[in-house]
Amino acid sequence: MFRRTASAPLSARPESSEPIEVEGLTKRFGDFVAVNHVTFQVHAGEVFGWLGPNGAGKTTTIRMLLGLLRPSEGKLRVLGYDPVTQAKTMQAQVGYMSQLFTLYGDLTARENIRFYGKVYGLSRSDLQQREEEILRMAGLEGRRGVLTSHLSGGWKQRLALGCAIVHNPRVIFLDEPTAGVDPISRRDFWELIYAMARKGTTVLVTTHYMDEAELCQRVGFISQGKLVALDTPDRLKRSQMHGQVLEISTGDPDRALRILKAAGAQGRIPLAEVAMYGTRIHAVVPDAEMYREPLQQLLLEEGAEIYGLEWIAPSLEDVFISAVKS
């Protein structure tokens, strides 16, 4: 939990070209390298996605940016401050929402906002103003007196975001903020994220949901501690996708998946990747037009019932898998 310290006067604040700057960032735990020479920047007012599977190094990166972990190597700046030596000053201008729910269930929504406002050192008048602004932003005006433990998952996440930004931070880190939340609540939450960004707040967010990653202005893919790709979602789809995607609809997707994996292993069809996407299968081939008919013929010969087999644009999940495997 951060405590507000006196802000440095403007003349004493370090200059920085970007709100978040990372160069050669590395973190070792014994022989294990959790983050491996990572370099990136996040622009002012940008919504930046930091994506990767569990254990990839996402949370470790955030903890170093917050000054909670000391890097083994590399340089990093947040709002021009060095989190290693200037954490207290920096944290007065930074917000953090962890993947673990950190609000107090036995306090009401209003009481949680007031508690965190006092932790950050807000005056009585500022806190009264921020309380109303946050309740309005989160759509919690009618729930201000409800115990937090009685709120649904989506409302709890909105409240947690409000508490994380009660002190009007210039940068906010959101670590898996919508984990376990239903799709409608997730979409509402992202509307709040973009409302903050439009006001100039810089947002770094980690997520497992590739549909959320599509909403980021830029995304970085991290795998086994290494940054494997960094760009806008659209440009990543053009530059990082090694092959083209055929989407297959079938009456028995599990069987069709086994057939395709076996054919790929035997070298009958050059499949860079084949995986389930809901009830459909995505098969990545060098040329969709060339391999569409052979793929369909293979499945039919093996007795698979095919409803549709179409060449589609790759999803960001397709691109992520391609980038990680390249």
Helices and strands as residue ranges (DSSP letters): G 10-12, E 20-29, E 32-42, E 47-51, H 58-65, E 73-78, H 87-91, E 94-97, H 109-119, H 124-137, G 141-143, G 148-150, H 153-164, E 171-175, H 183-198, E 202-207, H 210-213, E 218-223, E 226-231, H 233-239, E 244-250, H 253-266, E 273-277, E 280-285, H 288-301, E 306-312, H 316-325
